[in-house]
Amino acid sequence: MATWAARAEPARSPTPAAAPHRAPRAVPRERRVTGGVLWIGIVAVLLAGVVAMNVAVLRLNMKLDHLGRQRADLQAQNAALSSQLSSAAATPRIQGLAAKRLGLVQATSDQTTYCSLRPSQTTSCTLRR
């Protein structure tokens, strides 16, 4: 009979003693949209900053290139002026100008005087003829 009595009892369904089931918390839809728009705005501002930085670097590179070309031109002008200066200071040109403008002529060997500047003979100038 024990088996019949076990059958006679109604079967109990196991119910957990847990808290009642809650519905998922609803997140307001407007907040999600606002957050997405905020991130899109932040990314757009960052991209605009990157573009502005690249434009600034490009302008500086163009200015640097211009200054480099200007430097090369100035170095070429300096070389040309140095060449003109050395030709203007050349000995034959100076001798020619002295002869034409001042009437100077080059001294001959018999008109040349030599002085010995040894410490023992301080007044030893000889006239060479």
BELJOFEN-V318651 format. One record per pair of residues at least 12 apart in sequence whose C-alpha atoms are under 7 Angstrom apart, sorted by the first residue. I is the first residue (numbers start at 0). GAP is how many residues later the second one is. D is the distance in Angstrom with one decimal. If there is no record, write none. Layout:
i	gap	d
I	GAP	D
I	GAP	D
This chain:
i	gap	d
109	18	6.1
109	19	4.5
111	16	6.6
112	13	6.4
112	14	4.9
112	15	6.0
113	12	5.9
113	13	6.6
